[in-house]
Amino acid sequence: MNQRLSPVKLENYKPLREIVFETMREAIISGQLKPGERLMEVQLAEEMGVSRTPVREAIRKLELEGFVVMVPRKGAYVADISTKDIADVFEIRAALEALAAGLAAERITDEELEELQRILVKVSKSAESHDLENLIQVDTEFHDVLYKASRNERLVQIISNLREQIQRFRSTTLAAPGRMKDALEEHKKIVDAISERNVALAAQLAQEHIENAENSMLEAIRKITES
């Protein structure tokens, strides 16, 4: 395994094990640590300038979140998530996003509605300029506001955990031809339904939005595997 990780920067307000975990998770999401790659505790510890203990703890937590798989008598490897895994996660997320949007239609504040409108402007600008990196960021912001507006903290936590598992595929989804424009239109319709306090329509549109994202990603994966 080549040098992939930089030495971690210690922060007073975070435990070392959490910093190491976040560093490794980001490396997996960004592709620095690739699917199927073996995770060697000693080398990773040397790269990050830490002991093996926080690395070992991070690997265990990454396994719980689906980023790492443990192979008996062989060690830890970066997970290679299958299309069935992806479909399963999206199926759950579609239902939860629908619930969040429906609750938001009931409970959202005027300030949050204004925030969603401002984010839509940023989404539009990113889509027009084909700025994928920024689009991913503002898309995340959009959904975060939507989750917050549901006023259900447990729901927010569950969705956040699922979103992290599919974060590494977000660029594949949004980079698909026409997906940026389609996602923007879907966001606008969701906001309109929430503004009208139409619970059923908001939930339906949110579910369709996630299903469309899933279809886009699976199609992109299919093209890659066939090329």
N, C-alpha and C positions, 0 to 999 in steps of 0.2 A: 504494500500500500504506500503510495507516494504521500509526501507532506500535503495535508489538506487543511488543517486547522491552525489558526493563529493562537498565540498565548492568550489566555483569558485575562480580562481586566477586572480586578477585584472591585466590588461595589459594597459600600458599608451596609446598605439596607437589604442586601440579598445574601443568603447563605451560598457558600462556594458550590455545593452540590446542585443548587438551582441554576447557577450561572453555567456550570458545565453541561447540565441537561439542556438548557436553552441553546447553548452553542452547538451541541451535537444535533439537536432537532433541526435547527436552522440549516446545518450542513447537509442533512438528509433532504430537507424540503428543496433546497437550492440545487441539489444534485452534486455537491462536492463529495458527499459520500453516496456512492451509487448503489442501486438495487443489486443484491447478491454479494456485495462486498463484505468481507469478514472484518469485524471490529476487534482489533487487537488492543487490549487494555493498556499494555505497556507503551506502545507507540502513540496511542491517543493521549495518554497522560503526559508523555514527553512533549508532544506537539503543543499541548495547552499549558504546559508548565505547572502541572498539578500532580498529586499522588494518584495511585490507582483507585483508591477508595471512592472518591466522588465520580470517577468514570464508571466504576462498577455499578454504583447506585443509579447513575443516569441511564445506563444500558437496561437495567431492570425496569425503570419507569418507561423508557421508550418501548420496551416490549409490551407493557400494559396498554400503551396507546396505539399499538399496531405498527410502529415504525421499525421494530426489530423483531427477528425471530431467533429462537434458541434451538440449535441443532444438537441433539445428544452426542456427547463425546467429540464434538467438533467446535462448538463455540457459538458466538453471536454473529448474526449477519443482518445487513440492511434488508428490510422486507421488500419483496417484489410482489406488490399487490396485484391480484388477478382482476380481470374484468368482472368476474362474479363478485369479488369483494367490493369493487367500485359500485356495482349496481346495488348491492345490499345497503351500502352506506347512503347512497343517493336516495334510495327508497325510503329509508328512515328519515333522512334530512328533509325530503319533500313534505312528509307528513308534519314534521315539527315546524318547518317554515310556514306551512299553511296555518298551523295553530298560532304561531307568533303573529302573523299578519292579521289574522282574525281578531286576536286579542288587542293588537295595536289599533285596529279600527274602532274598538270600543274605548280604549284607554289613552290614546296618544294625546299629548298636549299641543297647543298651538305652536309653542316654541319648537317642539320636535318636528312638527309638520314643516315649519319654515326651514329647519335644518335639512330635512330630506330634500326639499326643493333646491337648496343651495348645493347639496351634493349632486343632484341631477345635472346641474349646470357644469360641475367639474367632470362628471362622467361623460357628458356630451363633448366637452373640449378634448378630453383624453381620447375619445373614440374618433373624433375628427382628425386628430393629429397622429392617430395610431400609436399612441404612447402606452404600450402594454404595461410597463412597470407601474406607471401612475394609475392606470385604469384598475389594476389589481388592488392597489391601495384604496382608491375611492370606492370601489365595489365593496370592499370589506367594511369601509366606514358606513356605507348605506345600510348594509345588513345589521351592523352593530346598533345603529340608531333604531332600526325596526325591532330588534330583540329587546332593547331597553324599553321601548314603548309598550311592550307586552305586559310589563310590570310583573313578570313571573321569573324570579331569579333562578329557580331550578331549571326552568326551560332554557334560559340563557346559557347556563353552565353546560347542559347536555348538548345543545347545538354547537357551542364553542368547541367542545371536545371532538365532535364529528367533523367540524370544519377544519380543524388542525390535521386530521387524518387525510383529508383530500386537498389540502393546501398546495401540495407539490404538483397537483394536476391543474391548478387554476389557470396557469399560463397556457397550457395546452388547450383548455376549453375556450378561453377568450381570444386566442390567436387563430381559431378556426375561421375560415372565410365567412364574412357576414355576421359573425357572432357578436362582435362589439355593438353594431347597430341594433341587432335584435334585442340584446340584453338591455340597452338603453330604453327601447320602446316598452319592454316588459316592466322595467322599473317605473316608468312613467304611469303605466296603467295601474300598477299596484298602489302608487301614491294617490292617484285619482280615486281609487276605490276606498282607500283609507280616509281620504279627505271627505268623502261622501258618507263615511261611517257605514259602509256596506260590508258587513262582516263576511257574509258568504262569498261575495265576489272577491274580496281581498284575499281570502284563504285560497280560493280556486286559482287566482292569478299567481300567487306565490308558489303554489304547488306546480303549476305549469312551468313557471320560470326555472325551477330546479330540475324538472324533468327535461326541459329543453337543453339545459346546461349538460346534463348527463348524456343525452343523445349526441350532443356536439362532441363531447370528449370521447365517447366510445367510438364514434365515427373517425375521429382523428387517430385514435389508437389503432383502429382497423387498417387505416391507410398506411400507418407506419409499419405494422407487422406484415403487410402485403407487399411493401416496396422492397 
